[in-house]
Amino acid sequence: MSTERVETIVIGGGQAGLAMSYHLGRLGGEHLVLERGKVAERWRSERWDSLHFQSPNWNMNLPGWSRMTADPEADPDAFAPLREVTDYIERYAATIRAPMRTQSAALSVTRRPGSRLLQVQTDGTLYVAHTVVVATGPYQIPRATPSLGGTVFELHSTRYRNPMQLPAGAVLVVGSGNSGVQIAEELCRAHRRVFLSVSSHERIRRRYRGKDCIWWLITTGSADSVLSEWKGARLSRLMTGVDGGHDIDLRRLAAEGIVLIGRVKAAENGKIAIADDLASSMAHGEESLKAFTRRCEDAVRAQRLDLPAPDPSADPLPDPPELQTPIRNLDLAREGINSVIWANGAHADFSWIDLPVFGQSPESKRAPVHQRGVTSEAGLYFLGLPWLHKWKSAFLFGADEDAAYLAENIVSPKRS
């Protein structure tokens, strides 16, 4: 077992870790980035084949080298397929000359005995550092699911790749965040019968008055909202970049043949109990869409934006029959459901960090206590978490600001 001393260890070679590397390098901070697999491993191994980046190319920005700088011929308003996302991040790492060691998973982070230094254990090397930045992201462990029993094929959305993975027959997708609705849409278009268990969500217009919804989130200030000022729920805003980007409307999915049901409450022996909350979840989604439109119009007036008029409102799609007669129980065998995809999210796994920076309750033990990524443990920082500081913090285009702030915190005291 070898030992190496490095000023700063950055754990995670995705968008957050690389943004951190850029800003540390800009300030002259010695550092090393550790990545458990290849560059942008989570983009490579935990996404489905047809996924497209959910922001337009003009908003694929990492510090110092945006997507449009990397590929000036690319359509700024197009949505990059998965292979182009991983290619951009990999090229970014090479362009900024990030000092990286791939295939090097961090197994533990501890305080060095009798010292103010931290140590990071990997499979073959013990790194000793003044500073450790954890940039591994917030979603390592799929959330728990009830036992279905029987022979149904079960798969978490992080392991789903394409419809060919699944046995013949109908499919139940549990969860209607972005992963769930996009996978359900793909399966429906692959001529599968699909049941979609709808959870709480928010809707957004892919384009409004000629501008993409991400442009509106930035223009209205929503992207820069900090958690202490946020008044709404922290739910998924449904959007997709597939087929040039389009609105996600559950009524349209129902019209295309997807059967909508409420939340899964319990399961036993292939039979599933369904909550009577489909109507309320969809109503909340509709209200959030109206609120988004109001914020856009407020910005148009306040900023005197010269934009095209809103598109004429199309006639609303009819309610799916499941709203009038909710499905309360689902027999998988009777409906011919041979596959279940759990798109119910994941949570962080920081069990390998043996430092007192976590809460005391069962849920908060998974989340570090911090202020803009700065913890109470000298030298330990976090980056790339949802709401680390702002709404945009967990997104690719939000990594720059957070990484710049932490880099100043890390490097500036050493200069004084």
Salt bridges, closest charged atoms under 4 A:
GLU4 OE2 - ARG101 NH1 2.79
GLU7 OE2 - HIS130 ND1 3.45
GLU7 OE2 - LYS414 NZ 3.74
GLU46 OE2 - ARG36 NH2 3.37
GLU46 OE1 - ARG42 NE 3.02
ASP71 OD2 - ARG67 NE 2.79
ASP71 OD1 - ARG91 NH1 3.15
GLU84 OE1 - ARG67 NH2 2.96
ASP87 OD2 - ARG91 NH1 3.30
GLU90 OE2 - ARG44 NH2 3.45
GLU185 OE2 - ARG189 NH2 3.31
GLU185 OE2 - HIS246 NE2 3.05
GLU185 OE2 - ARG252 NH2 2.94
GLU202 OE2 - HIS284 NE2 3.84
ASP212 OD2 - ARG206 NH2 2.80
ASP224 OD1 - LYS390 NZ 3.24
ASP224 OD1 - LYS392 NZ 2.84
ASP243 OD2 - ARG189 NH1 2.70
ASP249 OD1 - ARG203 NH1 3.90
GLU256 OE2 - ARG252 NH1 2.78
ASP276 OD2 - ARG328 NH1 3.97
ASP277 OD2 - ARG263 NE 2.63
GLU286 OE2 - ARG203 NH1 2.97
GLU286 OE2 - ARG251 NH1 3.37
GLU287 OE2 - LYS290 NZ 3.52
GLU297 OE2 - ARG209 NE 2.85
ASP298 OD1 - ARG301 NH2 2.53
ASP319 OD1 - ARG251 NH2 2.78
ASP331 OD2 - LYS271 NZ 3.63
GLU335 OE1 - ARG193 NH1 2.98
GLU363 OE1 - ARG366 NH1 2.88
GLU377 OE1 - ARG111 NH2 2.82
ASP400 OD1 - HIS23 NE2 2.61
GLU401 OE2 - LYS390 NZ 2.82
GLU401 OE1 - LYS392 NZ 3.06
